[in-house]
């Protein structure tokens, strides 16, 4: 079975994140999966190549925190994940969820992400974007 477009895209993202040149990428494909292009990969080959990229340090994006579910009047999961992502980018990965919670409590009087209201979430997102742009 051949791999999907999303799987091929994931491999190309990994290639870029790892800073591999096109010849290096093709060498990996040939040595690990026996193919010359990612479009020829089967599921086993895809898993081998992705596993190698993960060994080299690539980590696919995934949810970083708890999903509090859909609650009326509260921030959505997408908003919470965007806040976590912006915080991670702003701090360069040096500060985690605990520091984010401290910042929310100090600046927004919110004790936890699960108490973030829907009308406050866009303000927090805008503030984090501004902080990130000033730090860059």
OpenMM code with the backbone's topology and positions (N, CA, C; nanometers):
from openmm import Vec3, app, unit

residues = "UNK UNK UNK UNK UNK UNK UNK UNK UNK UNK UNK UNK UNK UNK UNK UNK UNK UNK UNK UNK UNK UNK UNK UNK UNK UNK UNK UNK UNK UNK UNK UNK UNK UNK UNK UNK UNK UNK UNK UNK UNK UNK UNK UNK UNK UNK UNK UNK UNK UNK UNK UNK UNK UNK UNK UNK UNK UNK UNK UNK UNK UNK UNK UNK UNK UNK UNK UNK UNK UNK UNK UNK UNK UNK UNK UNK UNK UNK UNK UNK UNK UNK UNK UNK UNK UNK UNK UNK UNK UNK UNK UNK UNK UNK UNK UNK UNK UNK UNK UNK UNK UNK UNK UNK UNK UNK UNK UNK UNK UNK UNK UNK UNK UNK UNK UNK UNK UNK UNK UNK UNK UNK UNK UNK UNK UNK UNK UNK UNK UNK UNK UNK UNK UNK UNK UNK".split()
positions = [
    Vec3(0.0846, -0.1192, 0.0000),
    Vec3(0.0000, 0.0000, 0.0000),
    Vec3(0.0881, 0.1240, 0.0000),
    Vec3(0.0572, 0.2202, -0.0847),
    Vec3(0.1364, 0.3434, -0.0924),
    Vec3(0.0957, 0.4395, 0.0189),
    Vec3(0.1835, 0.5336, 0.0438),
    Vec3(0.1587, 0.6289, 0.1519),
    Vec3(0.0721, 0.7444, 0.1028),
    Vec3(0.0125, 0.8154, 0.1968),
    Vec3(-0.0770, 0.9270, 0.1636),
    Vec3(0.0033, 1.0548, 0.1371),
    Vec3(-0.0652, 1.1543, 0.0846),
    Vec3(-0.0019, 1.2844, 0.0604),
    Vec3(0.0444, 1.3476, 0.1917),
    Vec3(-0.0350, 1.3294, 0.2975),
    Vec3(0.0023, 1.3852, 0.4277),
    Vec3(0.1293, 1.3210, 0.4809),
    Vec3(0.1442, 1.1914, 0.4592),
    Vec3(0.2653, 1.1228, 0.5047),
    Vec3(0.3868, 1.1714, 0.4260),
    Vec3(0.3701, 1.1905, 0.2963),
    Vec3(0.4790, 1.2428, 0.2142),
    Vec3(0.5145, 1.3841, 0.2604),
    Vec3(0.4136, 1.4643, 0.2883),
    Vec3(0.4367, 1.6004, 0.3366),
    Vec3(0.5121, 1.5987, 0.4691),
    Vec3(0.4786, 1.5041, 0.5564),
    Vec3(0.5470, 1.4921, 0.6848),
    Vec3(0.6955, 1.4624, 0.6633),
    Vec3(0.7267, 1.3757, 0.5701),
    Vec3(0.8668, 1.3454, 0.5411),
    Vec3(0.9405, 1.4688, 0.4879),
    Vec3(0.8725, 1.5476, 0.4071),
    Vec3(0.9356, 1.6682, 0.3534),
    Vec3(0.9562, 1.7734, 0.4632),
    Vec3(0.8641, 1.7807, 0.5571),
    Vec3(0.8816, 1.8707, 0.6714),
    Vec3(1.0009, 1.8254, 0.7542),
    Vec3(1.0109, 1.6942, 0.7771),
    Vec3(1.1235, 1.6395, 0.8537),
    Vec3(1.2548, 1.6696, 0.7829),
    Vec3(1.2573, 1.6525, 0.6510),
    Vec3(1.3775, 1.6817, 0.5717),
    Vec3(1.4199, 1.8259, 0.5926),
    Vec3(1.3241, 1.9176, 0.5862),
    Vec3(1.3551, 2.0598, 0.6033),
    Vec3(1.4015, 2.0904, 0.7450),
    Vec3(1.3310, 2.0365, 0.8437),
    Vec3(1.3663, 2.0635, 0.9839),
    Vec3(1.5045, 2.0098, 1.0181),
    Vec3(1.5412, 1.8962, 0.9582),
    Vec3(1.6721, 1.8365, 0.9851),
    Vec3(1.7824, 1.8987, 0.9000),
    Vec3(1.7438, 1.9828, 0.8043),
    Vec3(1.8418, 2.0498, 0.7206),
    Vec3(1.9100, 1.9572, 0.6203),
    Vec3(1.8378, 1.8556, 0.5761),
    Vec3(1.8953, 1.7615, 0.4807),
    Vec3(1.8898, 1.8181, 0.3388),
    Vec3(1.9967, 1.7957, 0.2650),
    Vec3(1.9962, 1.8344, 0.1236),
    Vec3(1.9167, 1.7297, 0.0470),
    Vec3(1.8831, 1.7614, -0.0772),
    Vec3(1.8074, 1.6667, -0.1586),
    Vec3(1.8849, 1.5359, -0.1801),
    Vec3(2.0149, 1.5413, -0.2108),
    Vec3(2.0884, 1.4149, -0.2253),
    Vec3(2.0924, 1.3318, -0.0960),
    Vec3(2.1051, 1.3990, 0.0191),
    Vec3(2.1050, 1.3262, 0.1472),
    Vec3(1.9696, 1.2592, 0.1704),
    Vec3(1.8628, 1.3327, 0.1416),
    Vec3(1.7274, 1.2793, 0.1585),
    Vec3(1.7064, 1.1563, 0.0692),
    Vec3(1.7494, 1.1663, -0.0549),
    Vec3(1.7334, 1.0543, -0.1484),
    Vec3(1.8182, 0.9345, -0.1069),
    Vec3(1.9349, 0.9611, -0.0486),
    Vec3(2.0194, 0.8525, 0.0015),
    Vec3(1.9473, 0.7767, 0.1133),
    Vec3(1.8818, 0.8516, 0.2018),
    Vec3(1.8043, 0.7880, 0.3088),
    Vec3(1.6941, 0.7011, 0.2486),
    Vec3(1.6218, 0.7546, 0.1496),
    Vec3(1.5148, 0.6779, 0.0855),
    Vec3(1.5678, 0.5489, 0.0238),
    Vec3(1.6802, 0.5582, -0.0457),
    Vec3(1.7366, 0.4402, -0.1123),
    Vec3(1.7834, 0.3377, -0.0101),
    Vec3(1.8572, 0.3816, 0.0910),
    Vec3(1.9152, 0.2879, 0.1879),
    Vec3(1.8124, 0.2250, 0.2817),
    Vec3(1.7127, 0.3017, 0.3215),
    Vec3(1.6166, 0.2489, 0.4191),
    Vec3(1.4929, 0.1852, 0.3560),
    Vec3(1.4518, 0.2372, 0.2404),
    Vec3(1.3269, 0.1878, 0.1819),
    Vec3(1.3429, 0.1300, 0.0420),
    Vec3(1.4597, 0.1494, -0.0183),
    Vec3(1.4821, 0.0940, -0.1503),
    Vec3(1.4073, 0.1657, -0.2613),
    Vec3(1.3746, 0.2923, -0.2403),
    Vec3(1.3040, 0.3717, -0.3419),
    Vec3(1.3826, 0.4994, -0.3683),
    Vec3(1.3535, 0.5647, -0.4795),
    Vec3(1.4239, 0.6883, -0.5116),
    Vec3(1.3413, 0.8133, -0.4849),
    Vec3(1.2090, 0.7989, -0.4739),
    Vec3(1.1231, 0.9128, -0.4405),
    Vec3(1.0247, 0.8708, -0.3317),
    Vec3(0.9765, 0.9689, -0.2582),
    Vec3(0.8823, 0.9395, -0.1500),
    Vec3(0.7486, 0.8884, -0.2030),
    Vec3(0.7151, 0.9193, -0.3284),
    Vec3(0.5890, 0.8722, -0.3862),
    Vec3(0.5880, 0.7213, -0.4065),
    Vec3(0.7055, 0.6593, -0.4108),
    Vec3(0.7158, 0.5148, -0.4289),
    Vec3(0.7116, 0.4381, -0.2968),
    Vec3(0.7120, 0.5095, -0.1849),
    Vec3(0.7162, 0.4447, -0.0530),
    Vec3(0.5912, 0.3632, -0.0250),
    Vec3(0.6105, 0.2519, 0.0449),
    Vec3(0.4978, 0.1791, 0.1009),
    Vec3(0.4956, 0.2092, 0.2511),
    Vec3(0.4015, 0.1528, 0.3219),
    Vec3(0.3855, 0.1822, 0.4648),
    Vec3(0.5097, 0.1447, 0.5445),
    Vec3(0.5673, 0.0298, 0.5171),
    Vec3(0.6865, -0.0148, 0.5893),
    Vec3(0.8033, 0.0798, 0.5645),
    Vec3(0.8224, 0.1196, 0.4385),
    Vec3(0.9297, 0.2125, 0.4058),
    Vec3(0.9101, 0.3475, 0.4713),
    Vec3(0.7860, 0.3949, 0.4716),
    Vec3(0.7550, 0.5225, 0.5364),
    Vec3(0.7908, 0.5171, 0.6844),
    Vec3(0.7505, 0.4105, 0.7514),
    Vec3(0.7792, 0.3975, 0.8948),
    Vec3(0.9293, 0.3903, 0.9209),
    Vec3(1.0034, 0.3243, 0.8327),
    Vec3(1.1488, 0.3155, 0.8491),
    Vec3(1.2137, 0.4533, 0.8341),
    Vec3(1.1736, 0.5266, 0.7315),
    Vec3(1.2318, 0.6591, 0.7072),
    Vec3(1.1931, 0.7557, 0.8187),
    Vec3(1.0663, 0.7555, 0.8572),
    Vec3(1.0228, 0.8444, 0.9654),
    Vec3(1.0930, 0.8087, 1.0962),
    Vec3(1.1079, 0.6808, 1.1228),
    Vec3(1.1795, 0.6376, 1.2434),
    Vec3(1.3229, 0.6867, 1.2445),
    Vec3(1.3879, 0.6813, 1.1289),
    Vec3(1.5246, 0.7317, 1.1184),
    Vec3(1.5289, 0.8823, 1.1428),
    Vec3(1.4338, 0.9563, 1.0854),
    Vec3(1.4291, 1.1007, 1.1061),
    Vec3(1.4048, 1.1341, 1.2534),
    Vec3(1.3207, 1.0555, 1.3193),
    Vec3(1.2969, 1.0783, 1.4619),
    Vec3(1.4238, 1.0492, 1.5419),
    Vec3(1.4968, 0.9463, 1.5018),
    Vec3(1.6247, 0.9148, 1.5658),
    Vec3(1.7221, 1.0317, 1.5504),
    Vec3(1.7146, 1.0988, 1.4356),
    Vec3(1.8022, 1.2133, 1.4094),
    Vec3(1.7561, 1.3404, 1.4820),
    Vec3(1.6378, 1.3359, 1.5445),
    Vec3(1.5931, 1.4498, 1.6244),
    Vec3(1.4636, 1.5144, 1.5799),
    Vec3(1.4036, 1.4655, 1.4732),
    Vec3(1.2768, 1.5229, 1.4286),
    Vec3(1.1647, 1.4757, 1.5189),
    Vec3(1.0811, 1.5698, 1.5628),
    Vec3(0.9656, 1.5359, 1.6446),
    Vec3(0.8420, 1.5983, 1.5816),
    Vec3(0.7499, 1.5166, 1.5291),
    Vec3(0.6270, 1.5725, 1.4724),
    Vec3(0.5497, 1.6504, 1.5782),
    Vec3(0.4824, 1.7553, 1.5343),
    Vec3(0.4022, 1.8338, 1.6282),
    Vec3(0.2885, 1.7495, 1.6827),
    Vec3(0.2639, 1.7662, 1.8086),
    Vec3(0.1520, 1.6960, 1.8710),
    Vec3(0.0982, 1.7855, 1.9813),
    Vec3(-0.0160, 1.7497, 2.0308),
    Vec3(-0.0755, 1.8268, 2.1392),
    Vec3(0.0174, 1.8244, 2.2592),
    Vec3(0.0384, 1.9406, 2.3214),
    Vec3(0.1310, 1.9492, 2.4333),
    Vec3(0.0635, 1.9374, 2.5693),
    Vec3(-0.0664, 1.9533, 2.5725),
    Vec3(-0.1309, 1.9550, 2.7017),
    Vec3(-0.2671, 1.8900, 2.7000),
    Vec3(-0.3353, 1.9052, 2.8108),
    Vec3(-0.4651, 1.8419, 2.8286),
    Vec3(-0.5716, 1.9061, 2.7414),
    Vec3(-0.6627, 1.8233, 2.6953),
    Vec3(-0.7799, 1.8709, 2.6217),
    Vec3(-0.8941, 1.8730, 2.7229),
    Vec3(-0.9443, 1.9919, 2.7524),
    Vec3(-1.0485, 2.0038, 2.8543),
    Vec3(-1.1887, 1.9843, 2.7977),
    Vec3(-1.1960, 1.9483, 2.6704),
    Vec3(-1.3253, 1.9245, 2.6089),
    Vec3(-1.3940, 2.0547, 2.5713),
    Vec3(-1.5078, 2.0414, 2.5080),
    Vec3(-1.5851, 2.1586, 2.4680),
    Vec3(-1.6722, 2.2005, 2.5855),
    Vec3(-1.6520, 2.3240, 2.6288),
    Vec3(-1.7303, 2.3760, 2.7402),
    Vec3(-1.7838, 2.5129, 2.7026),
    Vec3(-1.9097, 2.5330, 2.7199),
    Vec3(-1.9742, 2.6586, 2.6827),
    Vec3(-1.9097, 2.7762, 2.7564),
    Vec3(-1.8732, 2.8787, 2.6773),
    Vec3(-1.8172, 2.9998, 2.7361),
    Vec3(-1.6681, 2.9933, 2.7637),
    Vec3(-1.6073, 2.8779, 2.7418),
    Vec3(-1.4653, 2.8615, 2.7709),
    Vec3(-1.3867, 2.8521, 2.6404),
    Vec3(-1.2558, 2.8754, 2.6483),
    Vec3(-1.1693, 2.8712, 2.5308),
    Vec3(-1.1733, 2.7330, 2.4674),
    Vec3(-1.1650, 2.7310, 2.3358),
    Vec3(-1.1665, 2.6032, 2.2639),
    Vec3(-1.0301, 2.5362, 2.2754),
    Vec3(-1.0276, 2.4076, 2.2414),
    Vec3(-0.9021, 2.3327, 2.2432),
    Vec3(-0.8026, 2.3950, 2.1458),
    Vec3(-0.8501, 2.4390, 2.0290),
    Vec3(-0.7622, 2.5006, 1.9288),
    Vec3(-0.6995, 2.6290, 1.9839),
    Vec3(-0.7774, 2.7099, 2.0553),
    Vec3(-0.7238, 2.8325, 2.1139),
    Vec3(-0.6179, 2.8003, 2.2198),
    Vec3(-0.6463, 2.7017, 2.3016),
    Vec3(-0.5520, 2.6630, 2.4067),
    Vec3(-0.4223, 2.6109, 2.3452),
    Vec3(-0.4332, 2.5289, 2.2412),
    Vec3(-0.3135, 2.4766, 2.1745),
    Vec3(-0.2350, 2.5883, 2.1079),
    Vec3(-0.3045, 2.6874, 2.0497),
    Vec3(-0.2358, 2.8010, 1.9885),
    Vec3(-0.1605, 2.8799, 2.0952),
    Vec3(-0.2207, 2.8985, 2.2101),
    Vec3(-0.1537, 2.9681, 2.3205),
    Vec3(-0.0295, 2.8914, 2.3629),
    Vec3(-0.0425, 2.7602, 2.3763),
    Vec3(0.0740, 2.6781, 2.4135),
    Vec3(0.1844, 2.6882, 2.3082),
    Vec3(0.1460, 2.6843, 2.1810),
    Vec3(0.2440, 2.6931, 2.0729),
    Vec3(0.3131, 2.8287, 2.0725),
    Vec3(0.2359, 2.9363, 2.0861),
    Vec3(0.2943, 3.0704, 2.0896),
    Vec3(0.3876, 3.0861, 2.2096),
    Vec3(0.3486, 3.0325, 2.3232),
    Vec3(0.4328, 3.0391, 2.4423),
    Vec3(0.5638, 2.9640, 2.4189),
    Vec3(0.5532, 2.8458, 2.3593),
    Vec3(0.6715, 2.7641, 2.3293),
    Vec3(0.7644, 2.8409, 2.2345),
    Vec3(0.7085, 2.9049, 2.1322),
    Vec3(0.7893, 2.9812, 2.0370),
    Vec3(0.8490, 3.1054, 2.1026),
    Vec3(0.7701, 3.1722, 2.1872),
    Vec3(0.8172, 3.2933, 2.2539),
    Vec3(0.9346, 3.2628, 2.3468),
    Vec3(0.9256, 3.1542, 2.4202),
    Vec3(1.0296, 3.1199, 2.5174),
    Vec3(1.1403, 3.0345, 2.4579),
    Vec3(1.1263, 2.9975, 2.3333),
    Vec3(1.2266, 2.9118, 2.2708),
    Vec3(1.2290, 2.7723, 2.3305),
    Vec3(1.1176, 2.7304, 2.3881),
    Vec3(1.1089, 2.5977, 2.4476),
    Vec3(1.1711, 2.5873, 2.5858),
    Vec3(1.2196, 2.6996, 2.6390),
    Vec3(1.2848, 2.6971, 2.7704),
    Vec3(1.1857, 2.7016, 2.8864),
    Vec3(1.0633, 2.7447, 2.8600),
    Vec3(0.9623, 2.7531, 2.9654),
    Vec3(0.8438, 2.6655, 2.9266),
    Vec3(0.7951, 2.5910, 3.0217),
    Vec3(0.6875, 2.4973, 2.9934),
    Vec3(0.5515, 2.5438, 3.0427),
    Vec3(0.4649, 2.4460, 3.0620),
    Vec3(0.3267, 2.4717, 3.1030),
    Vec3(0.3191, 2.5423, 3.2385),
    Vec3(0.4080, 2.5062, 3.3289),
    Vec3(0.4058, 2.5673, 3.4629),
    Vec3(0.4336, 2.7175, 3.4551),
    Vec3(0.5320, 2.7559, 3.3756),
    Vec3(0.5644, 2.8977, 3.3599),
    Vec3(0.4526, 2.9725, 3.2874),
    Vec3(0.3904, 2.9053, 3.1886),
    Vec3(0.2767, 2.9656, 3.1186),
    Vec3(0.1632, 2.9922, 3.2174),
    Vec3(0.1363, 2.8967, 3.3047),
    Vec3(0.0312, 2.9130, 3.4047),
    Vec3(0.0632, 3.0296, 3.4987),
    Vec3(0.1894, 3.0421, 3.5381),
    Vec3(0.2295, 3.1542, 3.6241),
    Vec3(0.2083, 3.2873, 3.5532),
    Vec3(0.2442, 3.2923, 3.4231),
    Vec3(0.2248, 3.4146, 3.3455),
    Vec3(0.0765, 3.4482, 3.3337),
    Vec3(-0.0065, 3.3481, 3.3058),
    Vec3(-0.1516, 3.3703, 3.2966),
    Vec3(-0.2082, 3.4214, 3.4287),
    Vec3(-0.1595, 3.3652, 3.5379),
    Vec3(-0.2094, 3.4074, 3.6690),
    Vec3(-0.1666, 3.5501, 3.7000),
    Vec3(-0.0401, 3.5829, 3.6705),
    Vec3(0.0112, 3.7159, 3.7005),
    Vec3(-0.0527, 3.8232, 3.6127),
    Vec3(-0.0647, 3.7960, 3.4832),
    Vec3(-0.1112, 3.8983, 3.3891),
    Vec3(-0.2619, 3.8983, 3.3645),
    Vec3(-0.3245, 3.7832, 3.3757),
    Vec3(-0.4656, 3.7723, 3.3386),
    Vec3(-0.5544, 3.7249, 3.4538),
    Vec3(-0.4931, 3.6953, 3.5690),
    Vec3(-0.5684, 3.6477, 3.6875),
    Vec3(-0.6443, 3.5185, 3.6573),
    Vec3(-0.5783, 3.4294, 3.5804),
    Vec3(-0.6365, 3.2992, 3.5460),
    Vec3(-0.5490, 3.1927, 3.6105),
    Vec3(-0.6074, 3.1097, 3.6958),
    Vec3(-0.5314, 3.0113, 3.7711),
    Vec3(-0.4871, 2.8913, 3.6881),
    Vec3(-0.5561, 2.8640, 3.5776),
    Vec3(-0.5229, 2.7485, 3.4948),
    Vec3(-0.5813, 2.7696, 3.3556),
    Vec3(-0.5217, 2.7028, 3.2571),
    Vec3(-0.5726, 2.7127, 3.1195),
    Vec3(-0.7179, 2.6672, 3.1113),
    Vec3(-0.7571, 2.5752, 3.1968),
    Vec3(-0.8945, 2.5236, 3.1885),
    Vec3(-0.9979, 2.6276, 3.2291),
    Vec3(-0.9535, 2.7361, 3.2925),
    Vec3(-1.0451, 2.8427, 3.3325),
    Vec3(-1.0442, 2.9610, 3.2362),
    Vec3(-0.9748, 2.9477, 3.1254),
    Vec3(-0.9650, 3.0556, 3.0277),
    Vec3(-1.0979, 3.0707, 2.9534),
    Vec3(-1.1565, 3.1880, 2.9614),
    Vec3(-1.2861, 3.2131, 2.8986),
    Vec3(-1.2685, 3.2422, 2.7492),
    Vec3(-1.3727, 3.2149, 2.6736),
    Vec3(-1.3700, 3.2326, 2.5279),
    Vec3(-1.3432, 3.3774, 2.4887),
    Vec3(-1.3945, 3.4725, 2.5642),
    Vec3(-1.3730, 3.6134, 2.5279),
    Vec3(-1.2331, 3.6626, 2.5667),
    Vec3(-1.1645, 3.5933, 2.6579),
    Vec3(-1.0300, 3.6319, 2.6995),
    Vec3(-0.9235, 3.5683, 2.6112),
    Vec3(-0.9513, 3.4520, 2.5563),
    Vec3(-0.8521, 3.3784, 2.4769),
    Vec3(-0.7938, 3.4608, 2.3622),
    Vec3(-0.8746, 3.5311, 2.2810),
    Vec3(-0.8150, 3.6111, 2.1731),
    Vec3(-0.7211, 3.7209, 2.2244),
    Vec3(-0.7519, 3.7760, 2.3410),
    Vec3(-0.6655, 3.8789, 2.3996),
    Vec3(-0.5308, 3.8195, 2.4405),
    Vec3(-0.5353, 3.6998, 2.4990),
    Vec3(-0.4122, 3.6310, 2.5394),
    Vec3(-0.3294, 3.5971, 2.4151),
    Vec3(-0.3959, 3.5498, 2.3109),
    Vec3(-0.3277, 3.5143, 2.1861),
    Vec3(-0.2614, 3.6375, 2.1252),
    Vec3(-0.3328, 3.7491, 2.1225),
    Vec3(-0.2780, 3.8731, 2.0677),
    Vec3(-0.1579, 3.9193, 2.1500),
    Vec3(-0.1677, 3.9104, 2.2809),
    Vec3(-0.0569, 3.9502, 2.3682),
    Vec3(0.0668, 3.8640, 2.3428),
    Vec3(0.0466, 3.7339, 2.3304),
    Vec3(0.1588, 3.6444, 2.3048),
    Vec3(0.2221, 3.6702, 2.1678),
    Vec3(0.1385, 3.6985, 2.0681),
    Vec3(0.1925, 3.7306, 1.9356),
    Vec3(0.2759, 3.8583, 1.9417),
    Vec3(0.2292, 3.9576, 2.0158),
    Vec3(0.3032, 4.0828, 2.0298),
    Vec3(0.4355, 4.0598, 2.1041),
    Vec3(0.4306, 3.9808, 2.2105),
    Vec3(0.5530, 3.9499, 2.2859),
    Vec3(0.6535, 3.8767, 2.1969),
    Vec3(0.6030, 3.7851, 2.1182),
    Vec3(0.6891, 3.7066, 2.0283),
    Vec3(0.7530, 3.7969, 1.9229),
    Vec3(0.6760, 3.8890, 1.8657),
    Vec3(0.7313, 3.9761, 1.7616),
    Vec3(0.8327, 4.0737, 1.8195),
    Vec3(0.8123, 4.1191, 1.9416),
    Vec3(0.9094, 4.2085, 2.0050),
    Vec3(1.0384, 4.1345, 2.0378),
    Vec3(1.0286, 4.0076, 2.0721),
    Vec3(1.1468, 3.9291, 2.1089),
    Vec3(1.2290, 3.8920, 1.9868),
    Vec3(1.1667, 3.8886, 1.8701),
    Vec3(1.2378, 3.8443, 1.7486),
    Vec3(1.3340, 3.9469, 1.6959),
] * unit.nanometer
topology = app.Topology()
chain = topology.addChain("A")
for resn in residues:
    res = topology.addResidue(resn, chain)
    for name in ("N", "CA", "C"):
        topology.addAtom(name, app.Element.getBySymbol(name[0]), res)
